[in-house]
Amino acid sequence: MATPELLEVKIARRLDEAEGIVSLELVSVSGTGLPAFEAGSHVDIHIAPGIIRQYSLCNDPRETHRYLFGILREPQSRGGSSAIHEGFSEGRTLRISQPRNNFKLKENARHSILAGGGIGITPILCMAWRLQTLGASFELHYCARSLERAAFMNTLKAVPFADAVFLHLDDGPDSQRFAVDRYLAKPDPGTQLYTCGPGGFMEYVISGAKRFGWDDGHVHVEYFSASVDTTGAAFTVRAARSGLSLTIPADKTIAEVLLANHVEVPLSCEQGVCGTCLTRVLEGLPDHRDGYQTDEEKAANNQMTLCCSRARTAVIVLDI
Ligand code: FES
């Protein structure tokens, strides 16, 4: 698959949205519009050489003149969010990928429940805009640690769907918390649930939904960073261009073994979310562990991410 063209954009506006969260409004450098995006989409922001991070679009998908992002300074930043917070000011130009969508809305649902935790509000907000445009029924639950850490509060008060927004603060009274037994206790075939946020929050929502009998097809999740299990049975990789045949042991990734054998592997997130290490498969079947490719792309089995994915066949031949 050819790498889609990168977009040259500049920061038109930067705002402090909440404690540790800034928003960036990006517009095209050329002054033309930006490619259309679907609710739930993200782009890769090229932050510095070798540092590419994924951020969800949070503005109304009808807007084509700008992309809006909310960026949390991660306490355990590996250089991405801290570089943005420290060095990305208005006027700066940068490169981003085309929008991609791994978190699609079921637009014909009778009702949708959107649950965003912390910075997970970003794709959720974009979905709310889309549902509003469709005239669809939905409720948006925004869970934050405190009012000071809740981003986009001014936006949420002004949106035409403000009545559908429910704010839940960890430091507020119990009665206003997002309790799964209050909001998710009655699964309905016509209702879809979407959630995005920190791991603990997502786990609470997903396990709560399961407990009340929601089926997987009605629960949609977006992870910011994957906690991927990269282990599994050993297999052999034939690196066609390098002329090497290597065993990938149970506890090592393909990328680790290739690098140890002096085969260059482009890497960025190393968590299966950015697609930097995507490589063509010439023979054999991958065991996809990434969150980057769509289900259709995975089903085609003609490319795989080397930082986390494994093989379902004893031998896999790669174009590397
Ligand atoms: Fe990001 Fe492999 S390095 S998907």
Residues whose N, C-alpha, C, O or C-beta is under 5 A from the ligand:
A	BS01	FES	P266 L267 S268 C269 E270 Q271 G272 V273 C274 G275 T276 C277 T305 C307
